[in-house]
Amino acid sequence: MFYFVIISLYYVYIFSAKLNERLLRESELKALVKEAELRSLKFQLNPHFIFNSLNSLNSLTLSDPERASEMTVKLGDYLRTTLSRTDKQKSTLGEELDSARLYIDIEKVRFGDKIDYREDIGSNCLDLAVPSMIIQPFGKCYQTRSVRKSRKSDHQSDREKKWSLPET
């Protein structure tokens, strides 16, 4: 009987160790899947934007060289910022907003007065950790809707972003 108890405890220990190992491996795989999804999103967003920006840049070089130069600088800054954060899964809201501002500035060069962007963000929010590239899809959506609305009517779309946390 003592032998049976010892063997049973040994098998319970082995089962528990293997279960813990499996759970650890599963959580690591889930983290890798999330990272791959984030990278996939980054690669889906950037090429479309880059090609559109380069086409606009090409048109501007002949018609308005000054704006083309401005757009080249902003595109370079945006790409430098985006590529420097490719391996980071999280960044601060302030960093994400800086990147979004560069994106919107480039789009303003492309679309002119059709884009009007304002933000009112509490300073207590800027240090919050957020997933990288979380703001850019909103910038793209905002730009698309803003341009669409300006095409439908002659007046400019006026949107205001308000994000803040309660003061503590």
C-alpha positions as CSV (number, residue, x, y, z in Angstrom):
1,M,0.0,0.0,0.0
2,F,2.8,2.4,0.8
3,Y,4.4,1.7,-2.5
4,F,1.1,2.5,-4.3
5,V,0.9,5.9,-2.5
6,I,4.5,6.8,-3.4
7,I,3.9,5.8,-7.1
8,S,0.6,7.8,-7.2
9,L,2.3,10.9,-5.7
10,Y,5.1,10.6,-8.2
11,Y,2.7,10.4,-11.1
12,V,0.7,13.4,-9.7
13,Y,4.0,15.3,-9.5
14,I,4.9,14.4,-13.1
15,F,1.5,15.4,-14.3
16,S,1.6,18.7,-12.5
17,A,5.0,19.5,-13.9
18,K,4.0,18.7,-17.4
19,L,0.8,20.7,-17.0
20,N,2.7,23.7,-15.8
21,E,5.1,23.4,-18.7
22,R,2.3,23.2,-21.2
23,L,0.6,26.2,-19.7
24,L,3.8,28.2,-19.8
25,R,4.4,27.2,-23.4
26,E,0.8,28.1,-24.3
27,S,1.1,31.5,-22.8
28,E,4.4,32.1,-24.7
29,L,2.7,31.0,-27.9
30,K,-0.2,33.4,-27.3
31,A,2.2,36.3,-26.8
32,L,4.0,35.4,-30.0
33,V,0.7,35.2,-31.9
34,K,-0.3,38.7,-30.6
35,E,3.1,40.1,-31.6
36,A,2.8,38.5,-35.1
37,E,-0.7,40.1,-35.4
38,L,0.7,43.5,-34.4
39,R,3.5,43.2,-36.9
40,S,1.1,42.1,-39.6
41,L,-1.1,45.1,-38.9
42,K,2.0,47.4,-39.1
43,F,3.0,45.9,-42.5
44,Q,-0.6,46.3,-43.8
45,L,-0.9,49.9,-42.8
46,N,2.4,51.3,-43.9
47,P,2.8,50.2,-47.5
48,H,-0.5,51.6,-48.6
49,F,0.2,54.9,-46.9
50,I,3.8,55.0,-48.3
51,F,2.7,54.4,-51.9
52,N,0.0,57.1,-51.7
53,S,2.5,59.5,-50.2
54,L,5.1,58.8,-52.8
55,N,2.5,59.3,-55.6
56,S,1.5,62.6,-54.1
57,L,5.1,63.6,-53.7
58,N,5.7,62.8,-57.3
59,S,2.9,65.1,-58.3
60,L,4.0,67.9,-56.0
61,T,7.6,68.0,-57.2
62,L,6.4,69.6,-60.5
63,S,3.4,71.6,-59.3
64,D,4.6,72.8,-55.8
65,P,8.2,72.0,-55.0
66,E,8.0,73.8,-51.6
67,R,5.2,71.5,-50.4
68,A,7.0,68.5,-51.9
69,S,10.0,69.4,-49.8
70,E,7.9,69.8,-46.7
71,M,6.2,66.5,-47.3
72,T,9.5,64.7,-47.9
73,V,10.8,65.9,-44.5
74,K,7.6,64.8,-42.7
75,L,7.5,61.5,-44.5
76,G,11.1,60.9,-43.5
77,D,10.4,61.8,-39.9
78,Y,7.3,59.6,-39.8
79,L,9.1,56.6,-41.3
80,R,12.1,57.1,-38.9
81,T,9.7,57.2,-35.9
82,T,7.6,54.2,-37.1
83,L,10.6,52.0,-37.9
84,S,12.4,52.8,-34.7
85,R,9.5,51.4,-32.8
86,T,8.9,48.2,-34.8
87,D,10.0,45.8,-32.1
88,K,8.3,47.6,-29.2
89,Q,4.9,46.2,-28.4
90,K,3.9,49.1,-26.2
91,S,4.7,52.8,-26.2
92,T,3.3,55.8,-24.4
93,L,0.2,57.6,-25.6
94,G,2.4,60.7,-26.2
95,E,4.7,58.8,-28.6
96,E,1.7,57.4,-30.4
97,L,0.2,60.8,-30.7
98,D,3.5,62.3,-32.0
99,S,3.4,59.6,-34.7
100,A,-0.2,60.3,-35.5
101,R,0.5,64.0,-35.8
102,L,3.2,63.3,-38.3
103,Y,0.8,61.1,-40.2
104,I,-1.9,63.7,-40.2
105,D,0.6,66.4,-41.2
106,I,1.5,64.4,-44.3
107,E,-2.1,63.9,-45.1
108,K,-2.7,67.6,-44.7
109,V,0.0,68.2,-47.3
110,R,-1.8,65.8,-49.6
111,F,-5.3,67.0,-49.0
112,G,-4.9,70.6,-47.9
113,D,-7.8,72.3,-46.2
114,K,-9.9,69.2,-46.4
115,I,-8.4,68.0,-43.1
116,D,-8.9,69.9,-39.9
117,Y,-7.6,68.2,-36.8
118,R,-7.6,69.3,-33.2
119,E,-6.9,67.5,-30.0
120,D,-7.5,68.1,-26.4
121,I,-5.7,65.5,-24.4
122,G,-5.1,65.7,-20.7
123,S,-1.4,65.7,-19.8
124,N,-2.0,62.9,-17.3
125,C,-2.8,60.6,-20.3
126,L,0.4,61.1,-22.2
127,D,2.5,58.7,-20.2
128,L,0.0,55.8,-20.4
129,A,1.3,52.6,-22.0
130,V,-0.7,51.6,-25.1
131,P,-0.1,49.1,-27.8
132,S,2.2,50.4,-30.6
133,M,0.4,51.7,-33.7
134,I,-2.9,51.8,-31.9
135,I,-3.6,55.4,-32.9
136,Q,-2.7,55.3,-36.6
137,P,-5.9,53.4,-37.7
138,F,-7.9,56.2,-36.1
139,G,-5.9,58.8,-38.0
140,K,-6.5,56.9,-41.2
141,C,-10.2,56.6,-40.5
142,Y,-10.4,60.3,-39.5
143,Q,-8.6,61.3,-42.7
144,T,-10.8,59.2,-44.9
145,R,-14.0,60.5,-43.3
146,S,-12.8,64.0,-43.3
147,V,-11.9,64.0,-47.0
148,R,-15.2,62.2,-47.8
149,K,-17.2,64.8,-45.9
150,S,-15.4,67.7,-47.5
151,R,-16.2,66.2,-50.9
152,K,-19.9,66.0,-50.1
153,S,-20.1,69.5,-48.8
154,D,-18.2,72.7,-49.2
155,H,-17.7,73.2,-45.5
156,Q,-14.9,71.7,-43.5
157,S,-15.4,68.9,-41.0
158,D,-14.6,70.1,-37.5
159,R,-13.8,67.2,-35.1
160,E,-12.3,67.5,-31.7
161,K,-10.6,64.7,-29.8
162,K,-11.0,64.8,-26.0
163,W,-9.2,62.2,-24.0
164,S,-8.5,62.6,-20.3
165,L,-8.3,60.7,-17.1
166,P,-9.6,61.9,-13.8
167,E,-7.1,63.9,-11.8
168,T,-5.8,62.0,-8.8
